[in-house]
Amino acid sequence: MNRSTLIALAACSLLLGTCSSAPVRYHTLLPATDRASVDRHASGFLIELLAVGIPAHLDQPQLVVRRGATGIVVLDGERWAGPLSEELRNALSVGLASRLQTRDVAGLAKPALKPVLRIQVEVRRLDVWPGDKVRLDASWVLGFADEAANVRLICGSQFESPVPGDYPELVLGQQRVIAALAERIATDARRWENSRAADCSGFRGQSSEDRNLRRQKTDEFASLRAG
């Protein structure tokens, strides 16, 4: 084996090593700052945010993005700092506690002197088209723990934000739609605190049957994973 061949092999090995050791970037859904609590009065209840449900194809360490109308791409070099369901729950917990000026007591002993609003969130879709937009489709259920009537408010909505830049901007777009979701849930929580006859915020033109459906006691949400 001559000298030129050895140099060529060494160059190839160096090139392959460089490619295989490309750095992995980690991202979080927790915003760096949250000023949502400015000029907000404290609510008269605590919150208990349950584990957030997510679609199975998103439940992995890598960021998952959409390609075209049907394609999905898993980004090995772009990863979440923790499990996505926990990232979502933590971001929502911080956002809700800030907007409601209260504490999330999930996993803690429940104080006896303050009511606890139990919140269940199900993310139906969290789709991202790089360089275009992010879309969040979620539903949520609100109910005060230990209320004899066991009445629940069931809501849902979609949120979108543009993501014109690279992958960090993509995550910032996800942070924005999660903040919008926290804002909507907080608004519903305050309305529900004031009246158990309240409707979901932003919901218009519903019939009396629709209102009854949204406030019905259902087997699906009656326990809110309390057991």
Secondary structure, DSSP 8 states (H G I E B T S, - for coil): --HHHHHHHHHHHHHHHHHHT---EEE-SS-S---TTTT----SSEEEE---B--GGG-SSEEEEEETTTEEEEEEEEEESS-HHHHHHHHHHHHHHHHHT--B-TTS---SSS-EEEEEEEEEEEEEETTTEEEEEEEEEEEETT-TT---EEEEEEEEEE--SSHHHHHHHHHHHHHHHHHHHHHHHHHHHH-TT---TT--S--HHHHHHHH---TTTSSTT--
